[in-house]
Amino acid sequence: QEFPQTYGDCMPATRVSPERLDMKHVSGEDEGIVPVTGSDDEADQGCCSACCSIFLWGISLFLIVCTFPFSLFACLRVVQEYERAVIFRLGRLLTGGAKGPGIFFIVPCLDSYTKVDLRTISFDIPPQEILSRDSVTVSVDAVVYFNVRRPTIAICNVVNFNNATRLLAQTTLRNVLGTKNMSEILTEREIISQQMQQILDRATDPWGIQVERVEVKDVRLPVQLQRAMAAEAEAAREARAKVIAAEGERNASRALKEAADVISESSSALQLRYLQSLTTISAEKNSTIIFPLPIDMIGGFLPQQPQ
């Protein structure tokens, strides 16, 4: 039995693989596509479909020639440098892949096309309430940057690649952060971003999407947890301050002991220290000066105690 060789005539609707869509010519004669055998009814339907396609193509071509040059307004389309057009003829993907940039030709009433933007697209992931591995509830939001690498696959393999990528990014954020502790979420943002980017890139590759970058924007903690962490940090700072003050007192006491030992070696050194203290006090313009006197100087004026 002979079957039509047009791609899709004798094959059911299936998911188009990236390798097949990347080929310049998509037909039954391409390498790697094995003809699918079926019943006589399926073969007849395929032949009828091919005949109808040829008939409609001939009528459309006749109308285009008859209405020339006015038909050019309906046949010529333009896409920008950053866009590509994926064309379907009678519901089947047109050979040659995506068209553009520039001018391309379509057949009215037979061809339909979809424009795909190749520029980088960014979107915010809404704040997600996530339970970390240590049972702490945090609210995390992020931003994702992606672009369409293969427009034909993005149109044929997924209904809405933009919406699908957004939903996948939300679930990936929850899954990745659910395996992290609160301290890791706060301190390892770059590692988490790289891990999310790799997971999203592998998941969206069958859709023709390339995830360029993922960034964690903000991590919000509950108010009670913030107060507890603030109290803990304040207590830690006070403890360090007390330790530093105690070390200072110890060093000061050692210095005073060494100074006392030096002064005790000479009786005049203490008097000189008194005079230096008076000089320091008088420089501050104080009205009251306390001058220390040794007890030995006023001992002669005190009454003698009986033996």
PyMOL commands that set and color helices and strands:
alter all, ss='L'
color gray80, all
select helices_A, chain A and resi 18-21+40-66+72-75+151-156+161-177+182-187+189-207+223-264+267-282+295-301
alter helices_A, ss='H'
color red, helices_A
select strands_A, chain A and resi 76-79+83-89+92-93+102-105+111-117+121-131+137-148+209-220
alter strands_A, ss='S'
color yellow, strands_A
deselect
rebuild
show_as cartoon
